[in-house]
Amino acid sequence: MAKKKNAPVPTVVTATSPAEAYEAAYFARKCGLTPEEALRLMREAHDSTSAKRSGEKRKG
């Protein structure tokens, strides 16, 4: 029996600013990733840092 091929994972394309696209392309080249993977990693990192900051209290 033949093995099933893995189905490609659908990607969600969202609007990207030119600066964000440039940074993702640079990061992808430096790390050997695709631009989509680099953009996803950058956005995940940004989301996790903003979530941490929202829970912090401001010193006054």
C-alpha positions as YAML, in Angstrom:
chain: A
units: angstrom
residues:
- id: 1
  name: MET
  ca: [0.00, 0.00, 0.00]
- id: 2
  name: ALA
  ca: [1.30, 3.48, -0.83]
- id: 3
  name: LYS
  ca: [1.93, 6.01, 1.88]
- id: 4
  name: LYS
  ca: [-0.31, 9.02, 2.08]
- id: 5
  name: LYS
  ca: [1.34, 12.30, 1.22]
- id: 6
  name: ASN
  ca: [1.20, 14.99, 3.84]
- id: 7
  name: ALA
  ca: [-1.27, 17.66, 2.89]
- id: 8
  name: PRO
  ca: [0.25, 21.14, 2.66]
- id: 9
  name: VAL
  ca: [-0.55, 23.31, 5.63]
- id: 10
  name: PRO
  ca: [-2.70, 26.26, 4.55]
- id: 11
  name: THR
  ca: [-1.17, 29.59, 5.45]
- id: 12
  name: VAL
  ca: [-3.08, 32.67, 6.41]
- id: 13
  name: VAL
  ca: [-1.95, 35.68, 4.44]
- id: 14
  name: THR
  ca: [-2.41, 39.00, 6.16]
- id: 15
  name: ALA
  ca: [-1.44, 42.52, 5.19]
- id: 16
  name: THR
  ca: [2.25, 43.21, 5.60]
- id: 17
  name: SER
  ca: [3.93, 46.57, 5.66]
- id: 18
  name: PRO
  ca: [6.94, 47.02, 3.37]
- id: 19
  name: ALA
  ca: [9.21, 47.35, 6.40]
- id: 20
  name: GLU
  ca: [7.88, 44.15, 7.95]
- id: 21
  name: ALA
  ca: [8.27, 42.27, 4.65]
- id: 22
  name: TYR
  ca: [11.85, 43.52, 4.28]
- id: 23
  name: GLU
  ca: [12.74, 42.51, 7.84]
- id: 24
  name: ALA
  ca: [11.15, 39.07, 7.37]
- id: 25
  name: ALA
  ca: [13.05, 38.52, 4.11]
- id: 26
  name: TYR
  ca: [16.34, 39.49, 5.79]
- id: 27
  name: PHE
  ca: [15.64, 37.23, 8.78]
- id: 28
  name: ALA
  ca: [14.72, 34.38, 6.43]
- id: 29
  name: ARG
  ca: [17.97, 34.69, 4.48]
- id: 30
  name: LYS
  ca: [20.07, 34.84, 7.65]
- id: 31
  name: CYS
  ca: [18.37, 31.82, 9.27]
- id: 32
  name: GLY
  ca: [17.66, 29.68, 6.21]
- id: 33
  name: LEU
  ca: [13.88, 29.95, 6.45]
- id: 34
  name: THR
  ca: [11.18, 30.82, 3.99]
- id: 35
  name: PRO
  ca: [9.90, 34.39, 4.20]
- id: 36
  name: GLU
  ca: [6.50, 33.09, 5.36]
- id: 37
  name: GLU
  ca: [8.08, 31.13, 8.21]
- id: 38
  name: ALA
  ca: [10.17, 34.13, 9.24]
- id: 39
  name: LEU
  ca: [7.14, 36.42, 9.22]
- id: 40
  name: ARG
  ca: [5.15, 33.93, 11.30]
- id: 41
  name: LEU
  ca: [7.97, 33.66, 13.86]
- id: 42
  name: MET
  ca: [8.33, 37.44, 14.06]
- id: 43
  name: ARG
  ca: [4.60, 37.91, 14.61]
- id: 44
  name: GLU
  ca: [4.46, 35.16, 17.25]
- id: 45
  name: ALA
  ca: [7.37, 36.77, 19.10]
- id: 46
  name: HIS
  ca: [5.69, 40.16, 18.93]
- id: 47
  name: ASP
  ca: [2.39, 38.75, 20.21]
- id: 48
  name: SER
  ca: [4.05, 37.01, 23.15]
- id: 49
  name: THR
  ca: [5.96, 40.14, 24.23]
- id: 50
  name: SER
  ca: [2.89, 42.37, 24.01]
- id: 51
  name: ALA
  ca: [0.89, 39.84, 26.07]
- id: 52
  name: LYS
  ca: [3.54, 39.92, 28.78]
- id: 53
  name: ARG
  ca: [3.61, 43.70, 28.83]
- id: 54
  name: SER
  ca: [-0.15, 44.03, 29.15]
- id: 55
  name: GLY
  ca: [-0.04, 42.08, 32.43]
- id: 56
  name: GLU
  ca: [2.66, 44.24, 33.99]
- id: 57
  name: LYS
  ca: [1.83, 47.10, 36.31]
- id: 58
  name: ARG
  ca: [3.22, 50.53, 35.65]
- id: 59
  name: LYS
  ca: [5.33, 52.18, 38.26]
- id: 60
  name: GLY
  ca: [4.11, 55.63, 39.11]
...
